[in-house]
């Protein structure tokens, strides 16, 4: 999830665990605890752009890291804050819940989270929520801000913090149930059209949980379709994207390609623009694919020598303005 979501979640956890003992400071330390796994971004300069994709959400997002660091951080903060009446167990619990909630909620997105690092490179991704979802974060943020403003230890502070935790948890459960329902409808539509595929994956489109993308693999590439919970029918228009594996031949010995295949979990296609070759991760969808099948992919890694891929995951190339793109997304969410 995005940094703001982790800060809000951590603040709420901090208030719930230590709010009565250290007041507003509990929110601050909770926010820090929930942000720590993302400190892996500071290691980015030590790696190539392809390596950075796997370093992020790697070992610092593992169960091993949570179990190892929680008691260490708990003891350190107990020593630093020895004038408070917070025990080492309570500090440890704060950091455990902060770190653990971070790696749990990250796994609900499509990026992939290394729960089992450093023992296994397998990445966990449930694909139920987009990496930034205002319907999850904004109501939660409002509740936490109200709690922050309220007096320390007051019933209002406790109440609004609980409301925020409940609302966010209910929404997260909704995304799981919604995915089950959406996946069933989209998969049935694919089969009704006699499209033969080897697997089937659904994931929400940017900033919402109402419009979903599905992608399914065949021998030549992927079938991609979109469905909104507000669509009047379950008839989904799927279009095909070729994998274009032959374009990778000049890069068969490129170490970046091996890493990119691992990162994408084999959901990728290759495109060519003029003389540039791009490795595209299907999982992140297309920038406007809901209205134009030939839209550019959100994740686009240039394979040409000395290419700058520092923004590979954010190189969203709309051929119309961002305002028009968001307007088209809202229009598509409303259904057809």
Secondary structure by P-SEA (a helix, b strand, c coil): ccaaaaaaaaaaaaaacccccccaaaaaaaaaaaacccccccccccccaaaaaaacccccccaaaaaacaaaaaaaaaaaaccccccaaaaaaaaaaaaaaaaaaaaacccccccccccccbbbbccccccccccccaaaaaaaaaaaacccccaaaaaaaaaaaaaaaaaaaaaaaaaaaaaaaaaaaaaaacccccbbbbbbccccccbbbbbbbcccccccccccccccccbbbbbbbbccccccccccccaaaaaaaaaacccbbbbbccccccccccccccccccccccccccbbbbcccccccccccccccccccaaaaaaaaaaaaacc
